[in-house]
Amino acid sequence: MERDNNLESSKKDCYKHTDTFPNSVCNHAFVRGLSLENSFNPIVGEYNYFFKTQDEKVFVWTHTKDTYSALIIEVQEEIKEKPFWKNLLTVIWLSLSYKEAFEIVFSGEETFKYKWVYHFDPKKTKLRDAIIYDTPALEKQFITDGRLIKANLLSQAAPVVELLMRDDKAFASVSMLKSSFLLHYFCLICELHKNSHPHHPSYEPEIWEQAGIIPSMEAAIVQACKSVEAILGKPPNKEKKGALLRHKRKWIALLGIKPEGLFEKANKSFFDFYYDLFFDLRNPSAHSYGDIQFNLERRKTIEAQCFAALIIDAYIQNNTLDLSDAQEKLDFNQEFLSRVREDM
């Protein structure tokens, strides 16, 4: 009873500091939605440094017996002085979405969440007693729910995580395409024929489905186009030969692929479809004037999203660091990673 009264008193004191996180009494966050399996054989109470970015440090906390380990993020208070916080959890979610062909979007998983913990001390704090902002008792019972991964899944994603943190073009582009897949999902792997026998063939909507799906397809096309625009900008006037030549050189420098290469999904060159995307697909989707595109085919939406995915993939492959360099830049704890057993 005394412990409960102390907790309530602590809550009242802590909630005076809820103006902005992080702050002097609350700069640690429990990651909701992502846990680590325990193949690194931890003991209860272990608190291992994992990796860091400029403003955030990630730790692995084995907080409870017979429970998966949690990620704890320590955030610098100075983050509030920046005009925009490109937070690590969003970057991790985008990185895994990209690496898994945006299937994480279809799975219905939410973006991983910061759950702010007051006066966090890994040597003293018990999860059951932790004071967590905006987390009632019932929600706290499920705070460890979510996706379960091995620690080395994040270390293998280091090149993409590092690029998205460093490069606003990459961050914006992957964000837009993730949004596009939330609006209109299909199996990207099957549509790009990376499986010899597609298991998820696409289909055109039935006549009774069209009215419901067309707005989502239009919005998905717009977001796919914006993801391409984030990297390449708008297509130049074809009549201006100098501008056209400079843009093709820019294309090769950014992507490492030839603009005249074949975009197989639409059976035309990448550069030709680039113009189709902006002028034939994006423009009528972005501006309705009270009209509905009754003739919009789902395959056109899929072509737009596939094109954007290939542009993003080329940009990422052409601009990421090597795995070892990316892990070094993010200061991954190699000693901790060496404890992870692949056979568990």
Backbone hydrogen bonds in HBPLUS format (Angstrom, degrees):
<---DONOR---> <-ACCEPTOR-->    atom                        ^
c    i                          cat <-CA-CA->   ^        H-A-AA   ^      H-
h    n   atom  resd res      DA  || num        DHA   H-A  angle D-A-AA Bond
n    s   type  num  typ     dist DA aas  dist angle  dist       angle   num
A0005-ASN N   A0001-MET O   3.05 MM   4  6.38 154.3  2.12 146.5 153.1     1
A0006-ASN N   A0002-GLU O   2.97 MM   4  6.26 153.3  2.05 149.0 156.4     2
A0007-LEU N   A0003-ARG O   2.98 MM   4  6.23 152.1  2.06 146.3 153.9     3
A0008-GLU N   A0004-ASP O   3.02 MM   4  6.29 160.3  2.06 149.3 153.9     4
A0009-SER N   A0005-ASN O   2.99 MM   4  6.21 154.1  2.06 143.9 151.2     5
A0010-SER N   A0006-ASN O   2.89 MM   4  6.11 154.5  1.96 146.3 153.4     6
A0011-LYS N   A0007-LEU O   2.89 MM   4  6.15 154.3  1.96 150.2 157.4     7
A0012-LYS N   A0008-GLU O   3.09 MM   4  6.36 163.4  2.11 148.2 151.4     8
A0013-ASP N   A0009-SER O   3.13 MM   4  6.37 155.0  2.19 144.9 151.6     9
A0014-CYS N   A0010-SER O   2.83 MM   4  6.01 162.9  1.86 153.9 158.7    10
A0015-TYR N   A0011-LYS O   2.87 MM   4  5.93 162.9  1.90 158.5 162.0    11
A0016-LYS N   A0013-ASP O   3.36 MM   3  5.78 160.7  2.40 106.5 112.0    12
A0017-HIS N   A0014-CYS O   2.88 MM   3  5.73 169.4  1.89 128.2 131.8    13
A0023-ASN N   A0026-CYS O   2.96 MM   3  5.16 158.6  2.01 118.5 125.4    14
A0026-CYS N   A0023-ASN O   3.12 MM   3  5.16 148.2  2.23 102.1 111.8    15
A0119-HIS N   A0025-VAL O   2.94 MM  94  5.59 172.5  1.94 163.4 165.7    16
A0075-VAL N   A0027-ASN O   2.94 MM  48  5.50 165.5  1.96 158.3 163.2    17
A0117-VAL N   A0028-HIS O   2.92 MM  89  5.74 172.6  1.93 156.0 158.0    18
A0029-ALA N   A0073-ILE O   2.87 MM  44  5.19 150.6  1.96 140.4 150.2    19
A0073-ILE N   A0029-ALA O   2.90 MM  44  5.19 163.1  1.93 147.9 153.1    20
A0030-PHE N   A0115-LYS O   2.81 MM  85  5.00 162.3  1.84 145.7 139.8    21
A0115-LYS N   A0030-PHE O   2.92 MM  85  5.00 144.3  2.05 142.3 152.8    22
A0031-VAL N   A0071-LEU O   2.98 MM  40  5.47 159.3  2.02 169.6 165.0    23
A0032-ARG N   A0113-LYS O   2.87 MM  81  4.97 167.6  1.88 149.6 152.0    24
A0113-LYS N   A0032-ARG O   3.00 MM  81  4.97 164.3  2.02 143.8 148.0    25
A0147-ARG N   A0033-GLY O   2.99 MM 114  5.81 153.3  2.06 126.9 121.2    26
A0035-SER N   A0147-ARG O   2.83 MM 112  6.22 158.5  1.88 165.2 171.5    27
A0149-ILE N   A0035-SER O   2.99 MM 114  6.36 162.1  2.02 154.9 158.6    28
A0036-LEU N   A0069-SER O   2.92 MM  33  5.11 167.6  1.93 143.5 147.4    29
A0069-SER N   A0036-LEU O   3.00 MM  33  5.11 135.0  2.21 165.1 160.0    30
A0037-GLU N   A0149-ILE O   2.97 MM 112  6.06 155.8  2.03 150.2 155.7    31
A0041-ASN N   A0038-ASN O   3.06 MM   3  5.65 149.0  2.16 121.5 122.9    32
A0341-ARG N   A0039-SER O   3.34 MM 302  5.36 143.7  2.48 105.7 115.0    33
A0046-GLU N   A0043-ILE O   3.10 MM   3  5.86 159.3  2.14 145.6 145.4    34
A0045-GLY N   A0062-THR O   2.72 MM  17  5.48 168.4  1.74 169.5 170.6    35
A0062-THR N   A0046-GLU O   3.02 MM  16  5.35 165.9  2.04 150.1 154.7    36
A0048-ASN N   A0060-VAL O   2.88 MM  12  5.04 156.4  1.94 148.5 148.5    37
A0060-VAL N   A0048-ASN O   2.71 MM  12  5.04 156.7  1.76 146.5 154.7    38
A0050-PHE N   A0058-VAL O   2.79 MM   8  5.42 155.1  1.85 160.1 152.6    39
A0333-ASN N   A0050-PHE O   2.81 MM 283  5.21 148.3  1.91 160.0 161.5    40
A0058-VAL N   A0051-PHE O   2.79 MM   7  5.38 170.2  1.80 175.4 173.1    41
A0052-LYS N   A0330-LEU O   2.93 MM 278  5.41 171.9  1.93 157.7 159.8    42
A0053-THR N   A0056-GLU O   2.79 MM   3  5.23 161.6  1.83 156.3 162.2    43
A0076-GLN N   A0055-ASP O   2.98 MM  21  5.38 165.3  2.00 161.4 164.0    44
A0057-LYS N   A0074-GLU O   2.91 MM  17  5.10 157.6  1.96 144.9 152.5    45
A0074-GLU N   A0057-LYS O   2.81 MM  17  5.10 160.6  1.85 152.0 156.9    46
A0059-PHE N   A0072-ILE O   2.77 MM  13  5.08 157.4  1.82 154.7 161.4    47
A0072-ILE N   A0059-PHE O   2.90 MM  13  5.08 163.9  1.93 140.3 144.9    48
A0061-TRP N   A0070-ALA O   2.78 MM   9  5.12 165.3  1.80 150.4 155.1    49
A0070-ALA N   A0061-TRP O   2.85 MM   9  5.12 169.6  1.86 147.0 145.2    50
A0079-ILE N   A0076-GLN O   3.16 MM   3  5.88 168.6  2.18 118.4 121.8    51
A0080-LYS N   A0077-GLU O   3.22 MM   3  6.24 169.0  2.23 128.1 128.8    52
A0081-GLU N   A0078-GLU O   2.95 MM   3  5.50 161.2  1.98 117.4 123.5    53
A0082-LYS N   A0079-ILE O   3.19 MM   3  5.61 161.8  2.22 110.5 116.0    54
A0087-ASN N   A0085-TRP O   2.92 MM   2  5.33 122.3  2.26 108.5  91.7    55
A0091-VAL N   A0087-ASN O   3.22 MM   4  6.53 158.3  2.27 147.6 154.1    56
A0092-ILE N   A0088-LEU O   2.80 MM   4  6.07 155.7  1.86 154.5 161.2    57
A0093-TRP N   A0089-LEU O   2.97 MM   4  6.16 162.4  2.00 146.1 150.9    58
A0094-LEU N   A0090-THR O   2.92 MM   4  6.14 160.1  1.96 150.4 155.9    59
A0095-SER N   A0091-VAL O   2.85 MM   4  5.97 156.1  1.91 145.8 153.0    60
A0096-LEU N   A0092-ILE O   2.93 MM   4  6.15 165.7  1.95 155.9 158.4    61
A0097-SER N   A0093-TRP O   2.95 MM   4  6.06 151.8  2.03 140.9 149.7    62
A0098-TYR N   A0094-LEU O   2.92 MM   4  6.15 160.9  1.96 150.9 154.9    63
A0099-LYS N   A0095-SER O   2.97 MM   4  6.18 169.9  1.98 151.4 154.3    64
A0100-GLU N   A0096-LEU O   2.95 MM   4  5.94 137.9  2.13 142.1 152.0    65
A0102-PHE N   A0097-SER O   2.63 MM   5  4.46 160.8  1.67 160.9 154.1    66
A0101-ALA N   A0098-TYR O   3.18 MM   3  5.25 150.7  2.27 117.5 113.8    67
A0103-GLU N   A0100-GLU O   2.99 MM   3  5.81 166.7  2.01 126.3 130.6    68
A0105-VAL N   A0102-PHE O   3.19 MM   3  5.48 144.6  2.33 101.1 110.2    69
A0107-SER N   A0103-GLU O   3.03 MM   4  6.30 141.2  2.19 146.5 157.7    70
A0108-GLY N   A0105-VAL O   3.26 MM   3  5.76 161.4  2.30 109.6 115.2    71
A0133-TYR N   A0116-TRP O   2.85 MM  17  5.48 154.6  1.91 160.8 165.6    72
A0118-TYR N   A0131-ILE O   2.97 MM  13  5.65 167.3  1.98 170.1 171.6    73
A0124-LYS N   A0121-ASP O   2.90 MM   3  5.36 143.9  2.03 115.0 125.7    74
A0125-THR N   A0121-ASP O   2.61 MM   4  5.28 174.3  1.61 168.9 168.9    75
A0129-ASP N   A0126-LYS O   2.91 MM   3  5.34 136.7  2.10 110.1 122.4    76
A0130-ALA N   A0126-LYS O   2.86 MM   4  5.88 123.8  2.18 151.1 167.6    77
A0130-ALA N   A0127-LEU O   3.28 MM   3  5.02 143.9  2.42  93.9 104.1    78
A0140-LYS N   A0136-PRO O   2.96 MM   4  6.18 155.4  2.02 156.8 164.8    79
A0141-GLN N   A0138-LEU O   3.26 MM   3  5.49 138.5  2.45  99.9 110.1    80
A0142-PHE N   A0139-GLU O   2.91 MM   3  5.47 151.5  1.99 114.4 123.0    81
A0143-ILE N   A0140-LYS O   3.28 MM   3  4.94 171.1  2.29 103.4 104.5    82
A0145-ASP N   A0142-PHE O   3.03 MM   3  5.41 164.0  2.05 114.2 119.2    83
A0153-LEU N   A0150-LYS O   3.07 MM   3  5.58 160.7  2.11 113.0 119.2    84
A0154-LEU N   A0151-ALA O   3.19 MM   3  5.79 134.0  2.41 112.3 121.1    85
A0155-SER N   A0151-ALA O   3.40 MM   4  6.80 154.5  2.47 139.5 146.8    86
A0156-GLN N   A0152-ASN O   2.94 MM   4  5.90 149.1  2.03 135.4 142.5    87
A0157-ALA N   A0154-LEU O   3.16 MM   3  5.03 132.5  2.40  91.9 105.0    88
A0158-ALA N   A0155-SER O   3.23 MM   3  5.17 160.5  2.27 102.8 106.6    89
A0160-VAL N   A0157-ALA O   3.07 MM   3  5.63 123.0  2.41 115.7 128.6    90
A0161-VAL N   A0157-ALA O   3.00 MM   4  6.19 169.9  2.01 160.6 163.9    91
A0162-GLU N   A0158-ALA O   2.82 MM   4  5.86 170.4  1.83 157.4 160.1    92
A0163-LEU N   A0159-PRO O   3.08 MM   4  6.16 153.7  2.16 135.4 142.6    93
A0164-LEU N   A0160-VAL O   2.93 MM   4  6.12 169.7  1.94 157.8 159.8    94
A0165-MET N   A0161-VAL O   3.02 MM   4  6.21 149.8  2.11 148.0 156.4    95
A0166-ARG N   A0162-GLU O   3.00 MM   4  6.13 147.2  2.11 141.7 150.8    96
A0167-ASP N   A0163-LEU O   2.72 MM   4  5.60 158.1  1.76 160.9 165.6    97
A0171-PHE N   A0167-ASP O   3.11 MM   4  6.39 165.5  2.13 150.8 155.1    98
A0172-ALA N   A0168-ASP O   2.88 MM   4  5.93 171.8  1.88 150.2 152.6    99
A0173-SER N   A0169-LYS O   2.93 MM   4  6.01 162.3  1.96 149.7 155.3   100
A0174-VAL N   A0170-ALA O   3.00 MM   4  6.11 174.7  2.00 157.3 158.2   101
A0175-SER N   A0171-PHE O   3.01 MM   4  6.06 155.4  2.07 145.3 153.0   102
A0176-MET N   A0172-ALA O   2.97 MM   4  6.16 158.4  2.01 149.9 154.7   103
A0177-LEU N   A0173-SER O   3.07 MM   4  6.36 159.7  2.11 149.3 154.7   104
A0178-LYS N   A0174-VAL O   2.90 MM   4  6.03 155.0  1.96 147.8 154.9   105
A0179-SER N   A0175-SER O   3.04 MM   4  6.29 155.2  2.10 144.0 150.7   106
A0180-SER N   A0176-MET O   2.91 MM   4  6.24 146.7  2.02 141.7 151.5   107
A0181-PHE N   A0177-LEU O   2.96 MM   4  6.28 153.2  2.03 150.3 155.8   108
A0182-LEU N   A0178-LYS O   3.00 MM   4  6.31 142.2  2.14 144.4 155.3   109
A0183-LEU N   A0179-SER O   3.15 MM   4  6.44 142.4  2.30 142.6 151.8   110
A0183-LEU N   A0180-SER O   3.18 MM   3  5.19 125.6  2.49  92.9 106.3   111
A0184-HIS N   A0180-SER O   2.92 MM   4  6.19 150.5  2.00 145.2 154.2   112
A0191-GLU N   A0187-CYS O   3.05 MM   4  6.29 163.8  2.07 153.5 158.4   113
A0192-LEU N   A0188-LEU O   3.01 MM   4  6.13 144.6  2.14 147.8 155.7   114
A0194-LYS N   A0189-ILE O   3.07 MM   5  5.49 165.9  2.09 164.0 161.5   115
A0193-HIS N   A0190-CYS O   2.98 MM   3  4.93 156.7  2.03 104.4 110.0   116
A0209-GLU N   A0206-GLU O   2.82 MM   3  5.16 155.0  1.88 112.8 121.4   117
A0210-GLN N   A0206-GLU O   3.21 MM   4  6.44 131.5  2.46 153.9 167.2   118
A0212-GLY N   A0209-GLU O   3.17 MM   3  5.67 131.3  2.42 110.4 122.1   119
A0213-ILE N   A0209-GLU O   3.18 MM   4  6.35 149.0  2.28 153.5 162.8   120
A0214-ILE N   A0210-GLN O   3.04 MM   4  5.85 160.4  2.08 162.7 162.3   121
A0217-MET N   A0213-ILE O   2.97 MM   4  6.25 155.0  2.04 156.0 164.1   122
A0218-GLU N   A0214-ILE O   2.91 MM   4  6.15 162.5  1.94 160.6 164.8   123
A0219-ALA N   A0215-PRO O   3.05 MM   4  6.25 165.1  2.08 146.7 150.4   124
A0220-ALA N   A0216-SER O   2.90 MM   4  6.04 150.8  1.98 142.9 151.6   125
A0221-ILE N   A0217-MET O   2.94 MM   4  6.18 151.2  2.02 149.1 156.0   126
A0222-VAL N   A0218-GLU O   3.08 MM   4  6.41 159.9  2.12 150.4 155.4   127
A0223-GLN N   A0219-ALA O   3.03 MM   4  6.29 161.9  2.06 149.4 153.8   128
A0224-ALA N   A0220-ALA O   2.91 MM   4  6.08 153.0  1.99 144.3 152.2   129
A0225-CYS N   A0221-ILE O   2.89 MM   4  6.08 157.0  1.94 150.3 156.5   130
A0226-LYS N   A0222-VAL O   2.95 MM   4  6.22 154.3  2.02 146.4 153.6   131
A0227-SER N   A0223-GLN O   3.00 MM   4  6.24 142.9  2.15 140.6 150.1   132
A0228-VAL N   A0224-ALA O   3.20 MM   4  6.56 146.9  2.31 143.1 151.0   133
A0229-GLU N   A0225-CYS O   2.87 MM   4  6.13 160.0  1.91 151.4 157.8   134
A0230-ALA N   A0226-LYS O   2.93 MM   4  6.06 141.4  2.08 141.1 149.8   135
A0231-ILE N   A0228-VAL O   3.07 MM   3  5.51 139.6  2.24 107.8 118.1   136
A0232-LEU N   A0228-VAL O   2.88 MM   4  6.06 175.3  1.88 167.3 166.2   137
A0233-GLY N   A0229-GLU O   2.84 MM   4  4.23 141.8  1.98 112.6 122.1   138
A0240-LYS N   A0237-ASN O   3.05 MM   3  5.57 154.6  2.12 113.3 120.7   139
A0244-LEU N   A0240-LYS O   2.96 MM   4  6.18 155.4  2.02 153.0 161.1   140
A0245-LEU N   A0241-LYS O   2.92 MM   4  6.14 158.5  1.97 150.7 155.2   141
A0246-ARG N   A0242-GLY O   2.99 MM   4  6.25 162.1  2.02 151.7 156.6   142
A0247-HIS N   A0243-ALA O   2.95 MM   4  6.09 152.7  2.02 144.0 151.6   143
A0248-LYS N   A0244-LEU O   3.05 MM   4  6.32 150.4  2.14 144.9 152.6   144
A0249-ARG N   A0245-LEU O   3.05 MM   4  6.35 152.6  2.13 146.0 153.5   145
A0250-LYS N   A0246-ARG O   2.94 MM   4  6.21 154.2  2.00 145.3 152.6   146
A0251-TRP N   A0247-HIS O   2.86 MM   4  6.07 155.1  1.92 145.3 152.3   147
A0252-ILE N   A0248-LYS O   3.05 MM   4  6.34 160.7  2.09 149.0 151.8   148
A0253-ALA N   A0249-ARG O   2.99 MM   4  6.23 160.6  2.02 149.3 154.8   149
A0254-LEU N   A0250-LYS O   2.89 MM   4  6.07 159.2  1.94 156.1 161.1   150
A0255-LEU N   A0251-TRP O   2.89 MM   4  5.88 163.1  1.92 153.3 158.5   151
A0256-GLY N   A0252-ILE O   2.76 MM   4  4.77 143.4  1.89 124.3 135.2   152
A0261-GLY N   A0258-LYS O   2.95 MM   3  5.31 162.9  1.97 114.7 119.6   153
A0271-PHE N   A0259-PRO O   2.92 MM  12  4.98 150.4  2.01 157.0 148.8   154
A0270-PHE N   A0261-GLY O   2.87 MM   9  5.91 149.2  1.96 164.8 171.6   155
A0263-PHE N   A0268-LYS O   2.76 MM   5  5.53 162.5  1.79 150.0 155.7   156
A0266-ALA N   A0263-PHE O   3.17 MM   3  6.00 140.2  2.33 121.7 129.1   157
A0267-ASN N   A0263-PHE O   2.94 MM   4  5.81 120.3  2.31 140.0 154.5   158
A0268-LYS N   A0263-PHE O   3.44 MM   5  5.53 158.9  2.49 135.3 136.5   159
A0273-PHE N   A0269-SER O   3.03 MM   4  6.31 162.8  2.06 154.7 159.2   160
A0274-TYR N   A0270-PHE O   2.90 MM   4  6.05 142.6  2.05 143.5 154.7   161
A0276-ASP N   A0272-ASP O   3.12 MM   4  6.48 157.8  2.17 143.4 150.0   162
A0277-LEU N   A0273-PHE O   2.75 MM   4  5.93 159.2  1.79 156.8 160.9   163
A0278-PHE N   A0274-TYR O   3.40 MM   4  6.62 159.1  2.45 139.8 143.7   164
A0279-PHE N   A0275-TYR O   2.98 MM   4  6.05 172.6  1.99 160.1 162.5   165
A0280-ASP N   A0276-ASP O   2.84 MM   4  4.92 142.5  1.98 126.1 138.2   166
A0281-LEU N   A0276-ASP O   3.02 MM   5  6.35 137.6  2.21 160.8 165.4   167
A0282-ARG N   A0277-LEU O   2.78 MM   5  5.84 153.4  1.85 150.4 159.2   168
A0285-SER N   A0282-ARG O   3.03 MM   3  5.11 123.8  2.36 100.2 115.8   169
A0286-ALA N   A0282-ARG O   2.81 MM   4  5.94 143.0  1.95 158.9 170.1   170
A0287-HIS N   A0283-ASN O   3.16 MM   4  6.23 140.0  2.33 149.0 158.1   171
A0291-ASP N   A0288-SER O   2.88 MM   3  5.09 164.5  1.90 112.9 117.7   172
A0294-PHE N   A0292-ILE O   2.86 MM   2  5.64 128.0  2.14 110.9  94.9   173
A0296-LEU N   A0293-GLN O   3.05 MM   3  5.39 169.1  2.06 117.8 119.1   174
A0300-LYS N   A0297-GLU O   3.11 MM   3  5.46 137.2  2.31 103.7 114.5   175
A0301-THR N   A0298-ARG O   3.04 MM   3  5.14 117.9  2.44  98.6 113.6   176
A0302-ILE N   A0298-ARG O   2.96 MM   4  6.30 161.2  1.99 156.0 161.3   177
A0303-GLU N   A0299-ARG O   2.87 MM   4  6.03 151.8  1.95 140.6 148.4   178
A0304-ALA N   A0300-LYS O   3.03 MM   4  6.26 156.0  2.09 143.8 149.6   179
A0305-GLN N   A0301-THR O   3.01 MM   4  6.32 160.3  2.05 151.3 156.3   180
A0306-CYS N   A0302-ILE O   2.81 MM   4  5.95 159.7  1.85 152.1 158.2   181
A0307-PHE N   A0303-GLU O   2.91 MM   4  6.00 159.6  1.96 147.1 152.7   182
A0308-ALA N   A0304-ALA O   3.05 MM   4  6.28 163.1  2.08 146.1 150.4   183
A0309-ALA N   A0305-GLN O   2.93 MM   4  6.12 155.9  1.99 145.2 152.1   184
A0310-LEU N   A0306-CYS O   2.97 MM   4  6.23 153.4  2.04 149.6 156.1   185
A0311-ILE N   A0307-PHE O   2.97 MM   4  6.25 156.0  2.03 152.8 159.6   186
A0312-ILE N   A0308-ALA O   2.93 MM   4  6.14 165.8  1.95 153.3 157.0   187
A0313-ASP N   A0309-ALA O   2.90 MM   4  6.04 160.1  1.94 143.6 149.8   188
A0314-ALA N   A0310-LEU O   2.94 MM   4  6.07 160.1  1.98 144.9 150.0   189
A0315-TYR N   A0311-ILE O   2.96 MM   4  6.18 160.6  2.00 149.6 155.0   190
A0316-ILE N   A0312-ILE O   2.85 MM   4  6.06 165.2  1.87 157.8 161.6   191
A0317-GLN N   A0313-ASP O   2.89 MM   4  6.02 169.0  1.90 152.4 155.9   192
A0318-ASN N   A0314-ALA O   2.97 MM   4  6.01 143.4  2.11 141.4 151.2   193
A0319-ASN N   A0315-TYR O   3.08 MM   4  6.10 118.2  2.48 138.6 152.6   194
A0319-ASN N   A0316-ILE O   3.16 MM   3  5.23 150.0  2.26 101.6 110.5   195
A0320-THR N   A0316-ILE O   3.01 MM   4  5.76 131.2  2.26 159.1 160.4   196
A0326-ALA N   A0322-ASP O   2.84 MM   4  6.07 162.8  1.87 163.3 168.6   197
A0327-GLN N   A0323-LEU O   2.91 MM   4  6.11 163.0  1.94 154.5 159.1   198
A0328-GLU N   A0324-SER O   2.95 MM   4  6.09 149.9  2.05 140.1 148.7   199
A0329-LYS N   A0325-ASP O   2.89 MM   4  6.12 155.3  1.95 146.2 153.0   200
A0330-LEU N   A0326-ALA O   3.01 MM   4  6.23 150.6  2.10 146.4 153.8   201
A0332-PHE N   A0327-GLN O   3.01 MM   5  5.43 167.6  2.02 151.1 155.0   202
A0331-ASP N   A0328-GLU O   3.03 MM   3  4.75 150.8  2.12  95.3 104.0   203
A0337-LEU N   A0333-ASN O   3.06 MM   4  6.39 162.1  2.09 150.3 155.6   204
A0338-SER N   A0334-GLN O   2.90 MM   4  6.03 143.1  2.04 143.4 152.4   205
A0339-ARG N   A0336-PHE O   3.04 MM   3  5.50 154.4  2.11 110.7 118.7   206
A0340-VAL N   A0337-LEU O   3.06 MM   3  5.46 157.6  2.11 111.4 118.1   207
A0344-MET N   A0341-ARG O   3.46 MM   3  5.74 164.2  2.49 107.8 109.6   208
